Amino acid sequence: MPVMSFLSRGVLALALSAVAMSASAQTVPVVAEPFEPVSGQAGKDVVWVPTPQSTVDSMLELTKVTASDVLVDLGSGNGITVITAAKKGATAMGVEFNPDMVALARRLASEAGVSDKATFVQGDLFEADLSKATVITLFLLPDINEQLKPKLLDLKPGTRIASNSFDMGDWEPDARATSSPCTSWCTALAWIVPARVAGTWQLGSQTLTLTQQYQVVSGTLGTAAVTAGKMNGADITFTVGDRTYTGRVDGGVMTGQGWTAKKTS
Ligand SMILES: C[S@@+](CC[C@H](N)C(=O)[O-])C[C@H]1O[C@@H](n2cnc3c(N)ncnc32)[C@H](O)[C@@H]1O
């Protein structure tokens, strides 16, 4: 082979490989690393730690979630609570500040086949619209629960609330359970928003005066003490002497079997 031909073939090969290299550099797709959440990663007001499935199950059992419920999980992380509720047929929504977690939860809901029932909103849990919720779930922190408490107590009587491990300060839970199998974050706590009954009522010819500390009710009927007073959402029960009154509160009226009380102040 003539020397020149050999050289030009070598140059051509080099040129081609340079073109090929530059072409491959241009066409190799840049694959973004899939987002992998890490337990303990920073969050706006609370870090992300997932609730174990057994505790999610306990929270939804304590709050008796069914297909007729509308559940809102405040700070929904990977969506485990929302997805589990949706699998029970509930309409479930997560509110989560971290957009990567929102995208992850949407993907997991899709993989579980419940995207129609399990939706996720990117936003601040303190701004969430809770007006349609019948069940609220939380895995936040005691001071955040305390900040949310007035808003939760303003919800419709009978709305159920469940928290993973953290309490509501002086608002004692109505129910609690320890989940199993579980190694950490195994306590589920639940509350029922009580109707507000504190004040003065006319019950027959007597004045019923009630004071209320969350679901616990005390007071007097005439001059007799009201004992064992308890709210379960809008349901009330209390005892005066040897009579137990069981009824339902609807705004300014309480009605039971054979008795009615009307609020006067
Ligand atoms: C402890 S994790 C609980 C996650 C999920 N609820 C569960 O039980 O597995 C708390 C979540 O709240 C989110 N978060 C923190 N502050 C928030 C805020 N102000 N608004 C919305 N989400 C928030 C975090 O990103 C995190 O995903």
The ligand as a Tripos MOL2 file, in Angstrom:
@<TRIPOS>MOLECULE
LIG
   27    29     1     0     0
SMALL
NO_CHARGES

@<TRIPOS>ATOM
      1 C1        -42.6640   11.7550   59.8960 C.3       1 LIG1
      2 S1        -43.0510   11.9470   58.1870 S.3       1 LIG1
      3 C2        -44.6250   11.0890   58.0700 C.3       1 LIG1
      4 C3        -44.9310   10.6240   56.6720 C.3       1 LIG1
      5 C4        -46.2410    9.8230   56.5370 C.3       1 LIG1
      6 N1        -47.3790   10.5570   57.0570 N.3       1 LIG1
      7 C5        -46.1300    8.5210   57.2520 C.2       1 LIG1
      8 O1        -46.7910    8.3740   58.3050 O.co2     1 LIG1
      9 O2        -45.3990    7.6430   56.7980 O.co2     1 LIG1
     10 C6        -43.5600   13.6710   58.0940 C.3       1 LIG1
     11 C7        -43.7360   14.1750   56.6910 C.3       1 LIG1
     12 O3        -44.2200   15.5150   56.7610 O.3       1 LIG1
     13 C8        -43.6220   16.2810   55.7330 C.3       1 LIG1
     14 N2        -43.7060   17.6920   56.1440 N.ar      1 LIG1
     15 C9        -42.9470   18.3240   57.0650 C.ar      1 LIG1
     16 N3        -43.3670   19.5930   57.2340 N.ar      1 LIG1
     17 C10       -44.4290   19.7660   56.3830 C.ar      1 LIG1
     18 C11       -45.2990   20.8480   56.1020 C.ar      1 LIG1
     19 N4        -45.2000   22.0390   56.7240 N.pl3     1 LIG1
     20 N5        -46.2660   20.6660   55.1930 N.ar      1 LIG1
     21 C12       -46.4010   19.4750   54.5390 C.ar      1 LIG1
     22 N6        -45.6000   18.4110   54.7740 N.ar      1 LIG1
     23 C13       -44.6300   18.5450   55.6890 C.ar      1 LIG1
     24 C14       -42.2350   15.7220   55.6200 C.3       1 LIG1
     25 O4        -41.6530   16.0180   54.3640 O.3       1 LIG1
     26 C15       -42.4850   14.2360   55.8490 C.3       1 LIG1
     27 O5        -42.7250   13.5770   54.6290 O.3       1 LIG1
@<TRIPOS>BOND
     1     1     2 1
     2     2     3 1
     3     2    10 1
     4     3     4 1
     5     4     5 1
     6     5     6 1
     7     5     7 1
     8     7     8 2
     9     7     9 1
    10    10    11 1
    11    11    12 1
    12    11    26 1
    13    12    13 1
    14    13    14 1
    15    13    24 1
    16    14    15 ar
    17    14    23 ar
    18    15    16 ar
    19    16    17 ar
    20    17    18 ar
    21    17    23 ar
    22    18    19 1
    23    18    20 ar
    24    20    21 ar
    25    21    22 ar
    26    22    23 ar
    27    24    25 1
    28    24    26 1
    29    26    27 1
@<TRIPOS>SUBSTRUCTURE
     1 LIG1         1 GROUP 0 **** ****
